[in-house]
Amino acid sequence: MKRTLFDLLLVIALGAAAAFGWMRYQAGAGVAAQVAELTPKTAGAITKLAESEKALQELQDELAPLQEQAQQLSAYKSAFANGESLRDLEAAYKKEKGPLSPERQLGLGVMRLLSKDGADPAAVDAFRKALDTADWGTRKQVICAAQNALASAGQKVEVLSSCQNQEAGAKPEQGAADAKVAAGSDAQGKDASDQNASSDKPAADDKTAAERRLEAAAAKKKEANPPNAMPPWAYDGPLGPDNWGERYAMCGRGRNQSPINLAGPLLRVKYELIHDYRPGPLAIVNDGKTWQVNVAPGSKMRIDSMPYDLISMTFQRPSGEQLDGKSFPMGIHLLHRDKAGKQVTLVVLLREGNENPGIKQLWSHAPAKEGPQVQPEGVVFNPANLLPRELNFLTYEGSLTTPPCSENMRYYVIKEPINISRDQIMQYPFKISSRPVQPQNGRPIATN
C-alpha cells in the first residue's frame, strides 16, 4: 500500500514538473518571438538615431560660421553706432554733382542700417533708389543686393529667383521643394504609388522614382521661368506703357523718364561728338519687340573728349523723341558705355525719303522671327553708315525707354535726320516699338 502511494506521488510530481517545463518552454518561445520582432525595430531605431546625430552635427557645423558672422556684424554695428561715419558719408555725397550711382545708394543704405538700431525708412529709400536706377543688363549684383535688402526689411518686392539663390543659407535642395509644390496633388499621389511599388528595389543611382520626378519638375520649372526673367511687358495692350508702372516702379514714378519732346529754351554746351566707328562682323537679333544689332568691340564715340564704347543699336517705330512736337517714322538708339559703366545713348532720327543702303544691308539679314542672335558668315557692317554728316545735337538727362526704366541715362539726339524709304519702313515687322513721350518735369535741354 505504501509502495503504491509512493508511486502515485512520484507520477504526480513528474507530471507537475513536465507541465511546469512545458509552460516555461511556451513562455520562452513567446519571449523569443517578441525579441525577434523587436530586433529589426531596434536596429531601425539605432540607424535613425545615428542619422539624427549626423544631421545634428551637420547643423552644428553650419551654425558655427553663422555665429561667427553674427559676431562680426555685431562688431561692425558697434563701430558705426555713434553715427559719425554716416554723417561724414552723407556730407560727402551732398557735394557730388548729379544723382548718386546705384552702388553708392546701396552702400548708403547699408551704412544707415549699421548706424541705426532697427528698421530705418531712409535706408529702405536708399535701397529702392539703388534698385530703380541700376541697369538690369550690367548691375545684376546690385539688383540682387537691393531686392534682398528690401525683402529682409519687410518691403513688398519681387525678388528674382537667381537673386534668391544668393541669400545666406540657400541650398540646392530648396529647388526640389519648390518643384514638389509645383507638381501638384495628382503628381504626389502617383509618386507615392511609384515609391511603394519599388520600395524593395532601390534605384541604381540611390534615388527613388519620386525624387527623380521632383528633379524633372524642378528642371521644367526652371526652363519655364529663367533665373533672370523679368515680368512681361509690351508696347501696346494690357502690358503696354500705360501699365508698366504696376510692375516696374520707376516707369511709373520716375521724374527723368525718356523719351521726351525736345523744344526750347535751350542751354549751350561747347563740346562736340566725335565718332570712331569701325567695320565689324554683323550680329543681329529679333527679341520679339525690335531688331537689335550687337556691335563688335572697337567702335567708339568721344563726348567732351571722354571715350564711350558702342555696345548695340536698336530701332524704334515711330521715333520716341520728338523735335518741337514733331515725330519721325523711325529712330535708332545707339547705346554707349564708358569703362566705369556710365551709359549714354545717341539717337538718330529717320525721315521718309530715299532708300538707305545701311538699312538695306541690315534688313536683308535681320531674322523674321524671334530667336537667337544671327551672325551671317562673311558679312561686315559699319555703324558709321547710319550717321548723318553733321553730329549737331540736343542733349538731356533721361532713362531707359523700356522696363525697368532705370534713370541716369544721358541722351544725345542728332538734329539732322537720315533717310529711309517707305518700303524699308514697311519691311520693319514691328508696328509699334517705342514708348510715348514722357513729361519733361523741368529738365534742362542743351545744344552745341
Secondary structure in CASP SS format (residue, H / E / C, confidence):
PFRMAT SS
TARGET T0000
AUTHOR 0000-0000-0000
METHOD secondary structure of the structure
MODEL  1
M C 1.00
K H 1.00
R H 1.00
T H 1.00
L H 1.00
F H 1.00
D H 1.00
L H 1.00
L H 1.00
L H 1.00
V H 1.00
I H 1.00
A H 1.00
L H 1.00
G H 1.00
A H 1.00
A H 1.00
A H 1.00
A H 1.00
F H 1.00
G H 1.00
W H 1.00
M H 1.00
R H 1.00
Y H 1.00
Q H 1.00
A H 1.00
G H 1.00
A H 1.00
G H 1.00
V H 1.00
A H 1.00
A H 1.00
Q H 1.00
V H 1.00
A H 1.00
E H 1.00
L H 1.00
T H 1.00
P H 1.00
K H 1.00
T H 1.00
A H 1.00
G H 1.00
A H 1.00
I H 1.00
T H 1.00
K H 1.00
L H 1.00
A H 1.00
E H 1.00
S H 1.00
E H 1.00
K H 1.00
A H 1.00
L H 1.00
Q H 1.00
E H 1.00
L H 1.00
Q H 1.00
D H 1.00
E H 1.00
L H 1.00
A H 1.00
P H 1.00
L H 1.00
Q H 1.00
E H 1.00
Q H 1.00
A H 1.00
Q H 1.00
Q H 1.00
L H 1.00
S H 1.00
A H 1.00
Y H 1.00
K H 1.00
S H 1.00
A H 1.00
F H 1.00
A C 1.00
N C 1.00
G C 1.00
E H 1.00
S H 1.00
L H 1.00
R H 1.00
D H 1.00
L H 1.00
E H 1.00
A H 1.00
A H 1.00
Y H 1.00
K H 1.00
K C 1.00
E C 1.00
K C 1.00
G C 1.00
P C 1.00
L C 1.00
S C 1.00
P H 1.00
E H 1.00
R H 1.00
Q H 1.00
L H 1.00
G H 1.00
L H 1.00
G H 1.00
V H 1.00
M H 1.00
R H 1.00
L H 1.00
L H 1.00
S H 1.00
K C 1.00
D C 1.00
G C 1.00
A C 1.00
D C 1.00
P H 1.00
A H 1.00
A H 1.00
V H 1.00
D H 1.00
A H 1.00
F H 1.00
R H 1.00
K H 1.00
A H 1.00
L H 1.00
D H 1.00
T H 1.00
A C 1.00
D C 1.00
W C 1.00
G C 1.00
T C 1.00
R C 1.00
K H 1.00
Q H 1.00
V H 1.00
I H 1.00
C H 1.00
A H 1.00
A H 1.00
Q H 1.00
N H 1.00
A H 1.00
L H 1.00
A H 1.00
S H 1.00
A C 1.00
G C 1.00
Q C 1.00
K C 1.00
V C 1.00
E C 1.00
V C 1.00
L C 1.00
S H 1.00
S H 1.00
C H 1.00
Q H 1.00
N C 1.00
Q C 1.00
E C 1.00
A C 1.00
G C 1.00
A C 1.00
K C 1.00
P C 1.00
E H 1.00
Q H 1.00
G H 1.00
A H 1.00
A H 1.00
D H 1.00
A H 1.00
K H 1.00
V H 1.00
A H 1.00
A H 1.00
G H 1.00
S H 1.00
D H 1.00
A H 1.00
Q H 1.00
G H 1.00
K H 1.00
D H 1.00
A H 1.00
S H 1.00
D H 1.00
Q H 1.00
N H 1.00
A H 1.00
S C 1.00
S C 1.00
D C 1.00
K C 1.00
P C 1.00
A C 1.00
A C 1.00
D C 1.00
D C 1.00
K C 1.00
T C 1.00
A H 1.00
A H 1.00
E H 1.00
R H 1.00
R H 1.00
L H 1.00
E H 1.00
A H 1.00
A H 1.00
A H 1.00
A H 1.00
K H 1.00
K H 1.00
K H 1.00
E H 1.00
A H 1.00
N C 1.00
P C 1.00
P C 1.00
N C 1.00
A C 1.00
M C 1.00
P C 1.00
P C 1.00
W C 1.00
A C 1.00
Y C 1.00
D C 1.00
G H 1.00
P H 1.00
L H 1.00
G C 1.00
P H 1.00
D H 1.00
N H 1.00
W H 1.00
G H 1.00
E H 1.00
R C 1.00
Y C 1.00
A H 1.00
M H 1.00
C H 1.00
G H 1.00
R H 1.00
G C 1.00
R C 1.00
N C 1.00
Q C 1.00
S C 1.00
P C 1.00
I C 1.00
N E 1.00
L E 1.00
A C 1.00
G C 1.00
P C 1.00
L C 1.00
L E 1.00
R E 1.00
V C 1.00
K C 1.00
Y C 1.00
E C 1.00
L E 1.00
I E 1.00
H E 1.00
D E 1.00
Y C 1.00
R C 1.00
P C 1.00
G E 1.00
P E 1.00
L C 1.00
A C 1.00
I E 1.00
V E 1.00
N E 1.00
D C 1.00
G C 1.00
K C 1.00
T C 1.00
W E 1.00
Q E 1.00
V E 1.00
N E 1.00
V C 1.00
A C 1.00
P C 1.00
G C 1.00
S C 1.00
K E 1.00
M E 1.00
R E 1.00
I E 1.00
D C 1.00
S C 1.00
M E 1.00
P E 1.00
Y E 1.00
D E 1.00
L E 1.00
I E 1.00
S E 1.00
M E 1.00
T E 1.00
F E 1.00
Q E 1.00
R C 1.00
P C 1.00
S C 1.00
G C 1.00
E C 1.00
Q E 1.00
L E 1.00
D C 1.00
G C 1.00
K E 1.00
S C 1.00
F C 1.00
P C 1.00
M E 1.00
G E 1.00
I E 1.00
H E 1.00
L E 1.00
L E 1.00
H E 1.00
R E 1.00
D C 1.00
K C 1.00
A C 1.00
G C 1.00
K C 1.00
Q E 1.00
V E 1.00
T E 1.00
L E 1.00
V E 1.00
V E 1.00
L E 1.00
L E 1.00
R E 1.00
E E 1.00
G C 1.00
N C 1.00
E C 1.00
N C 1.00
P H 1.00
G H 1.00
I H 1.00
K H 1.00
Q H 1.00
L H 1.00
W H 1.00
S H 1.00
H H 1.00
A C 1.00
P C 1.00
A C 1.00
K C 1.00
E C 1.00
G C 1.00
P C 1.00
Q C 1.00
V E 1.00
Q C 1.00
P C 1.00
E C 1.00
G C 1.00
V C 1.00
V E 1.00
F E 1.00
N C 1.00
P H 1.00
A H 1.00
N H 1.00
L H 1.00
L C 1.00
P C 1.00
R C 1.00
E C 1.00
L C 1.00
N C 1.00
F E 1.00
L E 1.00
T E 1.00
Y E 1.00
E E 1.00
G E 1.00
S E 1.00
L C 1.00
T C 1.00
T C 1.00
P C 1.00
P C 1.00
C C 1.00
S C 1.00
E E 1.00
N E 1.00
M E 1.00
R E 1.00
Y E 1.00
Y E 1.00
V E 1.00
I E 1.00
K C 1.00
E C 1.00
P C 1.00
I E 1.00
N E 1.00
I E 1.00
S C 1.00
R H 1.00
D H 1.00
Q H 1.00
I H 1.00
M H 1.00
Q H 1.00
Y C 1.00
P C 1.00
F C 1.00
K C 1.00
I C 1.00
S C 1.00
S C 1.00
R C 1.00
P C 1.00
V C 1.00
Q C 1.00
P C 1.00
Q C 1.00
N C 1.00
G C 1.00
R C 1.00
P C 1.00
I C 1.00
A E 1.00
T E 1.00
N C 1.00
END
